[in-house]
Every structure is written in structure tokens, then in C-alpha cells.
Amino acid sequence: MAFQAKKLINDPNDVVTEYIEGLVETYPGLQYLDGFPEIKVVLRADVSSSTYDKVAVISGGGSGHEPYAAGFVGEGMLTAAICGDVFTSPPVDSILAGIRAVTGPMGCLLIVMNYTGDRFNFGLAAEQAKSEGYKIEMVIVGDDCALPPRRGIVGRRGLAGTILVHKVAGAAAAGGLSLADVAAEAKRASEMVGTMGVALSVCTLPGQVTSDRLGPGKIELGLGIHGEPGAAVADLQPVDVVVTHVLNQILSSETQYVPITRGCRVVLMINGLGGTPIMELMIASGKAVPKLQLEHGLAVDRVYTGSFMTSLDMAGFSMSIMKADKKILQHLDAPTKAPYWPVGVDGDRPPAKIPVPIPPSRLTKSDEVLSRPQELNRQGFILEAAIEAAANAVISLRDNLNGWDSKVGDGDCGSTMFRGATAILEDMKKYYPLNDAAETVNEIGSSMRKVMGGTSGIIYDIFCKAAYTKLKESSSSLMTAKQWADALEASIAAVSKYGGASAGYRTLLDALIPASKVLQEQRLNAGDDSITAFVLSSEAAQNGAESTIHMQAQAGRSSYVPVEILASVPDPGAMAAAAWYRAAALAVKQKLQAS
């Protein structure tokens, strides 16, 4: 029987805000950005982007996993942590604020757990920061060993092993290494660690009822940290049996999740999930170490036991095993003032906390109010026609897109794209600086992100942001066909990088990748007849979109749909992309011929 959980909270909507307030009052080395509580960024109180001379290391994600990630902010570990709402990826604006606050000339490394929302939001923030001139690298951690080898592009979830990656990266950055070297150290560490969790109860979100999903005497093996069901339900067993199962799963020679074999040196982390007494965690540690030594032939160099990445009040633990060598151990042993690594709290708490002002964007036009020019030049006239044609093509396709999406998704692709297209037409009348192609592309992405729900708006904003960054490389506001082709190629690469999809995954890229390939070929072979190249590439986009009817989805909601249903309709996202691309190309051709 479900019942209201007892919680020591005020308003359930304020739990993250009030947690951060308590955190910065407890630890003198931590501070938060002004703009709080909308901007939930915890950072080192001694770091400013104007003076910081080392690589900044930033991580974060949804809250509810405390002390991850804000509790690991401190010299020698994270420079800042971005806090989303409970189990919700932090918004792009918060991530950008954190980057701007602590990133100096050495650049910034983003460490992101492998969840779609985190990848997209941190990815878009990374692209925006790059466009502002910041040096950014990103490492995605997926250390889950509970599930079978990945299907499609989803991959392994990020779990408590991420904390070890934080420590390695933080020590490397504190040692003065370059951004490339810090990123390489973090990526190497992420490939050395595996984690699996065991739950005795289901977590309860603030203000909600307690789930009775797990019956008496049952445990879940291989759970996620957001309360999602585990890989299997089993009878409660003595901790000896549970520890043996978890160790065997992580170190399985069949799945080879981690490159650990007999004779290796390892680090062990026993992590409480929020509702587990330290006594039980220590029992698990005490049983795991001899099993690693005697049964698996491993040398255990370090053991970390405590609550590092929780799931609210969930009872249970996760176990992480990392392959260790001299360099890894040096990084793990390096000094840090991060309060939950765990170290003693030192320093006097100041009598008052004065928020750090949010730094401005580095974009050269950040302080200007963009507006439509009074008179359009030739490029602006053509660009306006292309945008209008592309938006109207999407608007006219709304019902078809919804119909296709009702069979392979959630049925709102057409409505979502309609909102984006309508916003573009409205904003173009007021804000788009059409004589400046790069800035106009940037504004298109912003228009779509404001009104399009889910991941669609983020995907298109990443697409536009990457194109903007590429177009800004030119000193002229007048763009050539080659520059547009290169911008399309950069946009495709960015969407693929942060979303993980590529050709054949049944996404909008299956329309845009063929278009880009034809464009590159035609640009080489067709001389100055560039518009012919764009029209031919738009035909390739249409053919590519229609070919998705024969593809097995490997990304998005369609990846859960049976093959026979997918075979009845094309991918709606690809069809939308093909429609706006072809409409834009034909509109440009018409305007050029008329002039």
C-alpha cells in the first residue's frame, strides 16, 4: 500500500535551492552564483574566470544524488557543479553560467554522465561556449555494468564511478596540465572503471508517495540511480552472496566491461545509495576486499566507503572497481579540499555570503539588441526568402508529421516543428539581422529552443549553434556556397557528437548527411554553379528521408517500436528536415534566377 513519505523539507519544489543554501553555509570554500535560485551553480569561492590559470573541471546533472556533484567542488577536484532539479538535467543557461564563471585561458573540461538529457544540455552549452571563444572539451562517463552490451546508441549509464573520474581530472588540472591532457586523463579513467548497484528499496521523490514496487524480501540487481527498475529482481540474500554476484558481473570476462584481469591493481568504491547505514556499507567493503584478492587475484590499492552518489532515500549500495596504475593512484591521492572526498572541513566561515555576479557572454554582440535591418542587402533578401520557404514547408507538413509520429513516436512531431517554424516567422519580422548570415542562423536556433519541447529544440539549437560557430570564422558577413556547405557539415557533426546518431540510425541525419555528401561532391565538380549543387543535394535529402522507412531505429522513442510498424512509415524528423532543406534550396534558386 502506497503512503506519503516522511521528509524533513519545506516546499518540495524548493529542496534543491535549500540544499545549496545549507551546503555553502557549511563549507567556507564553496559559493553559488548570483541569479540563484534559477541559476543553480556551486563553485569554488576562490576561483574567478578573470584570474584562474588552470583548466576548469565542471560536472553536474540532476539533483537527488547528493553529495554528487556539488559536494565534490573544491581545489583538486571540481571547479564548479551545475545542479538541475531532482532527477532532471540542468538547463543550458545554468551550465553556461558555470562555464563563464570559472573558465580562464586554459579552458574547461565538462564531465557528463551518459544520459540523453545531460548529453544534449551540456553539449549545447559546450557549443555556445565555443562560439564565445572558450576552449571546451567534454568526457562522457558510462560505467554501468548491470545491463547487457549496449543496443543502438544509448550505451551504458553513468554511475558512481564518475566520482573517481572527477578526482583524476581534478588532480590533473591542479597539476597544471593542458586541457587536452586533462581530458585524456579523464577519458582514460572513465574507460578503467565499472559499477553495479543493488537496491533494497525504491527511492521516494520529495512530496510524492512511497512506491511499493519491491515486495518484502526482494532486492533489485543492476538498478539505475533515478528509481528505474533494475536488471533483475531476486530474493534477499546475505551480503556475502550479493557482493560475489556484483563482483562477478563487473569483472566478467565475457562482457569485458573493464580491462581488468588477474594480477591487476584496482581501486574499490562502496557507495551508499542514500538510505543505507554506514555499518552495512562497511560490511560490504570488508567482504569485497578479500574476494577481490583471493577469488579474482587482484591487488586492492585503495578502498573508498561512504555515500558519494545517492538516489535520495534508496536503501542499497553500488560497487565500483577501477583499474589502477601509478598515475591513477597519484591522482587519487593528490590533495583536495572537496568536502565529500572525504576530507576535514577547515577554514573560517565568513560572516556573510555575497553571491558572485553572473559574468556576461563573450559574444561580441552580447550587449546589442538584435533587430531586423531597415534595408536588406542581396544576401539578406535571399536569406529571408529561404527561411520563409523552409518554415512554411514545415508548417504545411504538420498533419503528415503527426500522423507518422503517432505510429513510431509520441505523435507530436508535426505540432512541435509547427511551433518552431511559426516562432521563426514571427521572430524574423523583429529580431533577425538578415544581412548577417551567421547571427541570423544563431537566432533561428534560439527561436526553436524557446518553443519546442523535448529534445527537438535542443537538437536544432545545437545544429544552428555549430553552423554559427563555423560561419563566424569568416571575416565577412557575406557567405559563399562553400561556407554554407562547411557549416552544414559542422552542424551534422555536432548533432552526431552530442546525440550519438549517425547515418542509418533513422533520424533527421539520414536526410542531412546524404545532402552534405552530394554538396561536397558537387562543389568540387560543378564549378561556380553552386545553386545546382544545393538543389541536387536537396533531392538527396528527400531520398535519404524516404529511405528511413527501411531502417531499424537506433535512437529516440522509435528504437522501442517493432520493426513491422517502423516499416510502414518514414522517420518524421528526417522528413521534416528534408522538407525545409529542399524548400530553402528551391527558394534560393528562384531568387537568384529572378535577380
C-alpha positions as CSV (number, residue, x, y, z in Angstrom):
1,M,0.0,0.0,0.0
2,A,1.4,3.4,-1.0
3,F,1.7,6.2,1.6
4,Q,3.0,9.7,1.8
5,A,6.7,9.6,2.7
6,K,8.0,11.5,5.7
7,K,10.5,14.1,4.7
8,L,12.3,16.9,6.5
9,I,11.6,19.5,3.9
10,N,9.5,22.6,3.3
11,D,8.1,23.0,-0.2
12,P,9.0,20.0,-2.4
13,N,9.8,22.4,-5.2
14,D,12.5,24.2,-3.1
15,V,14.5,21.2,-2.0
16,V,17.5,21.8,-4.3
17,T,17.6,25.5,-3.6
18,E,17.6,25.0,0.2
19,Y,20.2,22.2,-0.1
20,I,22.6,24.5,-1.8
21,E,22.0,27.2,0.8
22,G,22.9,24.8,3.5
23,L,25.9,23.5,1.6
24,V,27.6,26.9,1.1
25,E,26.9,27.8,4.7
26,T,28.6,24.7,5.9
27,Y,31.8,24.8,3.7
28,P,33.7,28.1,3.5
29,G,35.3,27.1,0.3
30,L,32.0,26.9,-1.7
31,Q,29.9,29.6,-3.1
32,Y,27.0,30.0,-5.5
33,L,26.3,32.3,-8.5
34,D,24.0,35.3,-8.3
35,G,20.8,34.6,-10.2
36,F,20.0,31.9,-7.6
37,P,17.7,30.0,-7.4
38,E,17.0,29.9,-11.2
39,I,20.8,29.5,-11.8
40,K,21.8,26.6,-9.5
41,V,25.6,26.7,-9.8
42,V,28.0,25.8,-6.9
43,L,31.6,26.9,-7.5
44,R,34.9,27.4,-5.7
45,A,34.8,30.6,-3.8
46,D,38.4,31.3,-4.6
47,V,38.1,31.0,-8.4
48,S,37.3,33.7,-11.0
49,S,37.5,33.3,-14.8
50,S,39.5,36.5,-14.9
51,T,42.3,35.2,-12.8
52,Y,42.1,31.3,-12.9
53,D,45.2,29.9,-14.6
54,K,44.4,26.2,-14.6
55,V,41.9,24.0,-16.5
56,A,38.4,24.3,-15.0
57,V,36.7,21.0,-14.4
58,I,32.9,21.1,-14.3
59,S,30.3,18.4,-13.8
60,G,26.7,18.1,-12.6
61,G,23.3,16.7,-13.5
62,G,20.0,16.2,-11.9
63,S,19.8,16.6,-8.1
64,G,18.8,13.9,-5.7
65,H,22.2,12.2,-5.8
66,E,23.9,14.2,-3.1
67,P,26.7,14.7,-2.3
68,Y,27.3,14.3,-6.1
69,A,28.2,16.7,-7.7
70,A,28.3,19.9,-5.6
71,G,29.9,18.1,-2.7
72,F,33.0,17.5,-4.8
73,V,33.7,21.1,-5.7
74,G,37.0,22.2,-4.2
75,E,40.6,22.6,-5.0
76,G,42.0,19.4,-6.5
77,M,38.6,18.2,-7.8
78,L,35.7,20.1,-9.4
79,T,35.8,23.8,-10.1
80,A,32.1,24.1,-10.3
81,A,29.0,21.9,-10.3
82,I,25.7,22.5,-12.1
83,C,22.6,21.4,-10.2
84,G,19.4,20.5,-12.0
85,D,16.1,19.9,-10.3
86,V,15.6,16.4,-8.8
87,F,16.4,13.8,-11.4
88,T,16.3,16.5,-14.1
89,S,19.2,17.6,-16.3
90,P,20.3,21.2,-15.6
91,P,19.3,23.8,-18.1
92,V,21.7,25.1,-20.7
93,D,21.7,28.6,-19.2
94,S,22.9,27.3,-15.8
95,I,25.7,25.3,-17.5
96,L,26.8,28.3,-19.5
97,A,26.8,30.5,-16.4
98,G,29.1,28.0,-14.6
99,I,31.4,27.8,-17.6
100,R,31.7,31.6,-17.8
101,A,32.2,31.9,-14.1
102,V,35.3,29.7,-13.7
103,T,36.9,29.2,-17.2
104,G,40.1,31.1,-17.8
105,P,42.5,30.9,-20.8
106,M,43.4,27.2,-20.0
107,G,39.9,26.1,-20.9
108,C,37.3,23.9,-19.4
109,L,36.6,20.1,-19.2
110,L,32.9,19.0,-18.8
111,I,32.5,15.6,-17.3
112,V,29.0,14.3,-18.1
113,M,27.2,11.1,-17.1
114,N,25.8,9.2,-20.0
115,Y,22.1,10.2,-20.0
116,T,20.5,11.8,-23.1
117,G,19.3,15.0,-21.4
118,D,22.7,15.6,-19.8
119,R,24.5,14.9,-23.1
120,F,22.3,17.3,-25.0
121,N,22.2,20.1,-22.5
122,F,25.9,20.1,-21.7
123,G,26.5,19.6,-25.4
124,L,24.6,22.7,-26.4
125,A,26.3,24.7,-23.6
126,A,29.7,23.5,-24.9
127,E,28.8,24.7,-28.4
128,Q,27.6,28.0,-27.2
129,A,30.8,28.4,-25.0
130,K,33.0,27.5,-28.0
131,S,31.2,30.2,-30.1
132,E,32.1,32.7,-27.4
133,G,35.8,31.8,-27.6
134,Y,36.1,29.4,-24.7
135,K,38.2,26.2,-25.1
136,I,36.0,23.3,-24.1
137,E,36.3,19.5,-24.0
138,M,33.8,17.0,-22.8
139,V,34.1,13.5,-21.5
140,I,31.1,11.2,-21.2
141,V,31.2,8.6,-18.5
142,G,29.2,5.3,-18.8
143,D,30.4,2.9,-16.2
144,D,27.2,0.7,-15.7
145,C,28.0,-3.0,-15.8
146,A,24.5,-4.2,-15.0
147,L,22.9,-4.3,-18.4
148,P,23.9,-6.4,-21.5
149,P,26.2,-4.8,-24.1
150,R,24.5,-1.7,-25.5
151,R,21.9,-1.6,-28.2
152,G,21.8,1.3,-30.5
153,I,23.4,4.5,-29.3
154,V,22.2,4.7,-25.8
155,G,25.2,2.9,-24.2
156,R,26.0,2.4,-20.5
157,R,24.6,4.7,-17.9
158,G,26.8,6.9,-15.8
159,L,27.0,5.8,-12.1
160,A,29.2,6.3,-9.1
161,G,32.4,5.6,-10.9
162,T,32.1,9.1,-12.3
163,I,33.3,10.4,-8.9
164,L,36.7,8.6,-9.4
165,V,36.9,10.3,-12.9
166,H,36.2,13.7,-11.2
167,K,39.1,13.1,-8.8
168,V,41.5,12.1,-11.6
169,A,40.6,15.0,-13.7
170,G,40.7,17.5,-10.8
171,A,44.2,16.4,-9.8
172,A,45.4,16.6,-13.4
173,A,44.1,20.1,-13.7
174,A,45.5,21.2,-10.3
175,G,48.9,19.9,-11.6
176,G,48.8,22.4,-14.4
177,L,48.2,20.0,-17.3
178,S,46.8,21.4,-20.6
179,L,43.1,21.0,-21.4
180,A,43.9,18.2,-23.9
181,D,45.9,16.3,-21.3
182,V,43.3,16.7,-18.6
183,A,40.6,15.5,-20.9
184,A,42.8,12.5,-21.9
185,E,43.4,11.6,-18.3
186,A,39.7,11.8,-17.5
187,K,38.8,9.7,-20.6
188,R,41.3,7.1,-19.7
189,A,40.0,6.9,-16.2
190,S,36.4,6.5,-17.5
191,E,37.5,3.5,-19.5
192,M,39.0,1.9,-16.5
193,V,36.0,1.8,-14.2
194,G,32.9,-0.3,-13.9
195,T,29.9,0.0,-11.5
196,M,26.9,-2.1,-10.5
197,G,24.2,-1.3,-8.0
198,V,21.9,-3.3,-5.7
199,A,18.7,-1.8,-4.2
200,L,16.7,-2.9,-1.1
201,S,14.0,-0.2,-1.6
202,V,12.8,2.2,-4.2
203,C,13.5,5.9,-3.7
204,T,10.8,8.5,-2.9
205,L,10.7,11.8,-4.6
206,P,10.1,14.8,-2.4
207,G,6.3,15.3,-2.0
208,Q,5.4,12.0,-3.6
209,V,4.1,8.7,-2.2
210,T,6.5,5.8,-1.5
211,S,6.4,3.1,-4.2
212,D,5.6,-0.5,-3.2
213,R,7.2,-1.9,-6.3
214,L,9.6,-4.1,-4.3
215,G,7.8,-6.6,-2.2
216,P,9.0,-7.9,1.1
217,G,12.2,-10.0,1.0
218,K,13.1,-8.8,-2.6
219,I,16.0,-6.8,-3.9
220,E,16.8,-5.3,-7.3
221,L,20.1,-6.0,-9.1
222,G,21.5,-3.5,-11.5
223,L,19.2,-0.6,-10.8
224,G,19.6,2.9,-12.1
225,I,20.0,6.0,-9.9
226,H,16.7,7.5,-10.8
227,G,14.4,4.8,-9.4
228,E,14.1,3.0,-12.7
229,P,13.7,-0.8,-12.4
230,G,16.8,-2.9,-12.1
231,A,18.0,-5.6,-14.5
232,A,16.6,-8.3,-12.3
233,V,14.6,-8.9,-9.1
234,A,15.9,-11.5,-6.7
235,D,15.3,-12.8,-3.2
236,L,17.2,-11.0,-0.4
237,Q,20.5,-12.9,0.3
238,P,23.3,-12.5,2.8
239,V,25.7,-9.7,1.8
240,D,28.4,-12.2,1.0
241,V,26.3,-13.6,-1.8
242,V,25.3,-10.2,-3.1
243,V,28.9,-8.9,-3.2
244,T,30.0,-12.1,-5.0
245,H,27.4,-11.6,-7.7
246,V,28.2,-7.9,-8.2
247,L,32.0,-8.6,-8.4
248,N,31.5,-11.4,-10.9
249,Q,29.2,-9.1,-13.1
250,I,31.7,-6.2,-13.2
251,L,34.7,-8.4,-13.8
252,S,33.0,-10.8,-16.2
253,S,35.4,-12.0,-18.9
254,E,32.5,-12.4,-21.3
255,T,31.2,-8.9,-21.3
256,Q,34.6,-7.3,-20.7
257,Y,33.2,-4.1,-19.2
258,V,36.5,-3.2,-17.8
259,P,40.1,-4.1,-18.8
260,I,40.8,-5.9,-15.5
261,T,42.4,-9.3,-15.4
262,R,44.2,-11.4,-12.7
263,G,47.2,-9.6,-11.4
264,C,45.9,-6.1,-11.9
265,R,45.9,-3.4,-9.3
266,V,42.5,-1.9,-8.5
267,V,40.6,0.7,-6.5
268,L,37.3,-0.2,-4.8
269,M,34.5,2.2,-4.1
270,I,31.5,1.1,-2.0
271,N,28.8,3.7,-2.4
272,G,25.7,4.1,-0.3
273,L,22.5,5.0,-2.2
274,G,21.1,7.3,0.5
275,G,19.3,5.0,2.9
276,T,22.0,2.6,3.9
277,P,23.7,2.7,7.3
278,I,27.5,3.1,7.2
279,M,27.6,-0.2,9.2
280,E,26.2,-2.1,6.2
281,L,28.4,-0.3,3.7
282,M,31.5,-1.3,5.8
283,I,30.3,-4.9,5.9
284,A,30.1,-4.9,2.1
285,S,33.7,-3.4,1.9
286,G,35.0,-5.9,4.4
287,K,33.7,-8.8,2.3
288,A,34.6,-7.4,-1.1
289,V,38.3,-6.8,-0.5
290,P,39.2,-10.5,0.3
291,K,37.1,-11.7,-2.6
292,L,38.9,-9.4,-5.0
293,Q,42.2,-10.6,-3.6
294,L,41.6,-14.4,-3.3
295,E,38.9,-15.2,-5.9
296,H,39.9,-12.7,-8.6
297,G,43.6,-12.4,-8.0
298,L,43.6,-8.6,-7.8
299,A,45.7,-6.2,-5.7
300,V,43.4,-3.8,-3.9
301,D,45.3,-0.5,-3.5
302,R,42.6,1.8,-2.3
303,V,39.1,1.4,-0.7
304,Y,36.6,4.2,-0.5
305,T,33.5,3.6,1.5
306,G,30.7,6.1,2.0
307,S,27.8,7.9,0.3
308,F,29.2,9.5,-2.8
309,M,26.3,9.3,-5.4
310,T,23.0,8.5,-3.8
311,S,19.4,8.1,-5.1
312,L,17.5,10.2,-2.5
313,D,16.5,7.8,0.3
314,M,17.1,4.5,-1.5
315,A,18.4,1.6,0.6
316,G,21.2,-0.3,-1.1
317,F,24.7,0.2,-2.5
318,S,26.7,0.3,-5.6
319,M,30.2,-1.1,-6.1
320,S,32.8,0.5,-8.4
321,I,36.1,-1.1,-9.5
322,M,38.8,0.9,-11.3
323,K,41.9,-0.5,-12.8
324,A,44.8,1.3,-11.1
325,D,48.4,2.2,-12.0
326,K,50.9,4.6,-10.6
327,K,49.5,7.7,-12.4
328,I,45.9,6.9,-11.4
329,L,46.9,6.4,-7.8
330,Q,48.9,9.7,-7.8
331,H,45.8,11.5,-9.0
332,L,43.5,9.8,-6.4
333,D,46.0,10.5,-3.6
334,A,46.6,14.2,-4.6
335,P,45.3,16.7,-2.0
336,T,41.8,18.1,-2.4
337,K,39.6,20.4,-0.4
338,A,36.4,18.9,-1.9
339,P,34.3,18.4,1.3
340,Y,33.0,14.9,0.4
341,W,36.1,13.2,-0.8
342,P,36.1,12.9,2.4
343,V,38.4,15.5,4.0
344,G,38.3,17.6,7.1
345,V,36.4,20.9,7.0
346,D,38.9,23.7,7.5
347,G,38.9,27.5,7.3
348,D,36.8,30.1,9.0
349,R,33.3,30.5,7.7
350,P,32.8,34.1,6.6
351,P,30.1,36.1,8.4
352,A,28.1,36.6,5.2
353,K,27.9,35.0,1.7
354,I,27.9,37.6,-1.1
355,P,26.8,36.0,-4.4
356,V,29.2,36.0,-7.3
357,P,27.8,38.1,-10.2
358,I,27.0,36.1,-13.3
359,P,29.6,37.0,-15.9
360,P,28.4,38.3,-19.3
361,S,28.6,36.3,-22.6
362,R,31.8,36.7,-24.5
363,L,30.0,37.1,-27.8
364,T,31.0,40.5,-29.3
365,K,27.3,41.4,-29.9
366,S,26.1,40.2,-26.5
367,D,25.2,43.7,-25.3
368,E,23.5,44.7,-28.5
369,V,19.8,44.3,-29.1
370,L,19.4,42.4,-32.4
371,S,16.8,43.7,-34.8
372,R,15.7,43.4,-38.4
373,P,17.7,45.8,-40.7
374,Q,15.7,48.6,-42.3
375,E,17.0,47.7,-45.7
376,L,18.1,44.2,-46.8
377,N,21.2,43.7,-49.0
378,R,21.2,41.0,-51.6
379,Q,22.2,38.2,-49.2
380,G,19.6,39.3,-46.7
381,F,16.9,39.3,-49.3
382,I,17.8,35.8,-50.4
383,L,18.2,34.6,-46.8
384,E,14.7,35.9,-45.9
385,A,13.2,34.0,-48.8
386,A,14.9,30.8,-47.9
387,I,13.9,31.0,-44.2
388,E,10.3,31.8,-45.1
389,A,10.1,29.0,-47.6
390,A,11.6,26.5,-45.2
391,A,9.3,27.4,-42.3
392,N,6.2,27.3,-44.5
393,A,7.2,23.9,-45.8
394,V,7.3,22.6,-42.2
395,I,4.0,24.2,-41.4
396,S,2.3,22.6,-44.3
397,L,3.6,19.2,-43.3
398,R,2.3,19.3,-39.7
399,D,-0.5,16.8,-40.1
400,N,1.6,14.3,-42.0
401,L,4.4,14.6,-39.5
402,N,2.0,14.0,-36.6
403,G,0.4,11.0,-38.4
404,W,3.8,9.4,-39.0
405,D,4.9,10.1,-35.4
406,S,1.7,8.6,-34.0
407,K,2.9,5.3,-35.3
408,V,6.6,5.5,-34.3
409,G,6.8,8.0,-31.5
410,D,4.5,10.1,-29.3
411,G,2.5,11.8,-32.1
412,D,3.6,15.4,-31.7
413,C,6.5,15.8,-34.2
414,G,4.4,17.9,-36.5
415,S,3.0,20.1,-33.8
416,T,6.5,20.6,-32.3
417,M,8.0,21.5,-35.6
418,F,5.0,23.8,-36.4
419,R,5.7,25.7,-33.2
420,G,9.3,26.1,-34.1
421,A,8.5,27.2,-37.7
422,T,5.9,29.7,-36.5
423,A,8.3,31.2,-34.0
424,I,10.9,31.6,-36.7
425,L,8.5,33.5,-39.0
426,E,7.4,35.8,-36.1
427,D,10.9,36.4,-34.8
428,M,12.3,37.1,-38.3
429,K,10.0,40.1,-38.6
430,K,11.5,41.7,-35.5
431,Y,14.9,40.3,-34.5
432,Y,16.8,38.5,-37.2
433,P,19.7,40.6,-38.6
434,L,19.2,39.1,-42.0
435,N,22.2,41.0,-43.5
436,D,24.4,39.0,-41.2
437,A,24.0,35.3,-42.0
438,A,25.9,33.9,-39.0
439,E,23.9,35.9,-36.5
440,T,20.7,35.0,-38.2
441,V,21.4,31.3,-38.0
442,N,22.2,31.7,-34.3
443,E,18.8,33.4,-33.8
444,I,17.0,30.7,-35.6
445,G,18.3,28.2,-33.1
446,S,17.2,30.3,-30.2
447,S,13.7,30.7,-31.6
448,M,13.3,27.0,-31.9
449,R,14.7,26.2,-28.5
450,K,12.3,28.6,-26.8
451,V,9.1,27.0,-28.1
452,M,9.9,23.3,-29.0
453,G,9.6,20.9,-26.1
454,G,11.6,17.7,-25.5
455,T,14.9,17.2,-27.2
456,S,13.9,18.6,-30.6
457,G,14.5,22.2,-29.7
458,I,17.9,21.4,-28.2
459,I,18.9,19.3,-31.3
460,Y,18.1,22.2,-33.7
461,D,19.8,24.7,-31.4
462,I,22.9,22.6,-31.4
463,F,22.6,22.3,-35.2
464,C,22.4,26.1,-35.5
465,K,25.0,26.9,-32.9
466,A,27.6,24.7,-34.7
467,A,26.7,26.4,-38.0
468,Y,27.0,29.8,-36.4
469,T,30.5,29.0,-35.0
470,K,31.6,27.8,-38.4
471,L,30.2,30.8,-40.3
472,K,31.8,33.2,-37.8
473,E,35.2,32.0,-38.9
474,S,34.8,34.3,-41.9
475,S,35.7,38.0,-41.5
476,S,33.0,38.9,-44.0
477,S,29.2,38.8,-43.3
478,L,28.7,37.7,-47.0
479,M,28.8,33.9,-47.1
480,T,29.9,31.8,-50.1
481,A,28.4,28.5,-51.1
482,K,31.5,26.8,-49.7
483,Q,31.0,28.4,-46.3
484,W,27.3,27.3,-46.2
485,A,28.4,23.7,-47.2
486,D,31.1,23.7,-44.5
487,A,28.5,25.0,-41.9
488,L,26.1,22.2,-42.8
489,E,28.9,19.7,-42.3
490,A,29.8,21.2,-38.9
491,S,26.2,21.1,-37.8
492,I,25.8,17.4,-38.7
493,A,29.0,16.6,-36.8
494,A,27.8,18.4,-33.7
495,V,24.4,16.7,-33.6
496,S,26.0,13.4,-34.2
497,K,28.6,14.1,-31.4
498,Y,26.2,15.0,-28.7
499,G,23.3,12.7,-29.7
500,G,25.4,9.8,-30.8
501,A,23.4,9.1,-34.0
502,S,24.9,8.8,-37.5
503,A,23.8,7.6,-40.9
504,G,21.3,4.7,-40.8
505,Y,20.1,5.4,-37.3
506,R,16.7,6.6,-38.6
507,T,16.9,10.2,-37.5
508,L,17.0,13.6,-39.2
509,L,20.6,13.0,-40.0
510,D,19.5,10.4,-42.6
511,A,18.2,13.4,-44.6
512,L,21.1,15.8,-43.9
513,I,24.1,13.5,-44.3
514,P,23.3,12.5,-47.9
515,A,22.7,16.2,-48.7
516,S,26.0,17.1,-47.3
517,K,27.8,14.4,-49.2
518,V,26.3,15.4,-52.5
519,L,27.0,19.1,-51.7
520,Q,30.7,18.3,-51.1
521,E,30.9,16.3,-54.4
522,Q,29.1,18.9,-56.4
523,R,31.1,21.7,-55.1
524,L,34.2,20.0,-56.4
525,N,32.8,19.1,-59.8
526,A,30.3,21.8,-60.7
527,G,32.5,24.8,-60.7
528,D,30.6,28.1,-60.0
529,D,27.2,26.5,-60.5
530,S,26.6,26.4,-56.7
531,I,22.9,26.6,-56.7
532,T,22.7,23.5,-58.9
533,A,24.7,21.8,-56.2
534,F,22.3,22.8,-53.5
535,V,19.2,21.7,-55.5
536,L,20.8,18.3,-56.2
537,S,21.7,18.0,-52.5
538,S,18.1,18.7,-51.5
539,E,17.0,15.9,-53.7
540,A,19.4,13.6,-51.9
541,A,17.9,14.9,-48.6
542,Q,14.5,13.9,-49.7
543,N,15.6,10.5,-50.9
544,G,17.5,9.9,-47.7
545,A,14.5,10.8,-45.6
546,E,12.2,8.5,-47.6
547,S,14.8,5.7,-47.2
548,T,14.3,5.7,-43.4
549,I,11.2,3.5,-43.9
550,H,13.7,0.6,-44.5
551,M,15.8,1.4,-41.4
552,Q,15.7,-0.1,-37.9
553,A,15.6,2.8,-35.4
554,Q,18.7,3.1,-33.1
555,A,17.8,6.3,-31.3
556,G,14.9,8.1,-29.7
557,R,11.4,6.6,-29.0
558,S,11.3,4.8,-32.3
559,S,14.0,2.4,-31.1
560,Y,11.3,0.8,-28.9
561,V,8.9,0.3,-31.8
562,P,8.6,-3.1,-33.5
563,V,10.2,-3.4,-36.9
564,E,7.0,-4.2,-38.7
565,I,5.5,-0.9,-37.6
566,L,8.6,1.1,-38.5
567,A,8.4,-0.3,-42.0
568,S,5.1,1.3,-42.6
569,V,6.2,5.0,-42.3
570,P,9.4,7.1,-42.8
571,D,11.0,8.8,-39.9
572,P,9.1,12.1,-39.3
573,G,12.2,14.0,-38.1
574,A,14.0,13.1,-41.3
575,M,11.0,14.1,-43.4
576,A,10.8,17.5,-41.7
577,A,14.5,18.1,-42.3
578,A,14.2,17.2,-45.9
579,A,11.2,19.4,-46.4
580,W,12.8,22.6,-45.0
581,Y,16.1,21.9,-46.7
582,R,14.5,21.4,-50.2
583,A,12.2,24.4,-49.8
584,A,15.1,26.6,-48.8
585,A,17.2,25.4,-51.8
586,L,14.4,26.0,-54.3
587,A,13.7,29.4,-52.9
588,V,17.3,30.5,-53.2
589,K,17.4,29.2,-56.8
590,Q,14.2,31.2,-57.6
591,K,15.5,34.4,-56.1
592,L,18.9,34.1,-57.9
593,Q,17.3,33.4,-61.3
594,A,14.9,36.4,-60.7
595,S,17.9,38.7,-60.0
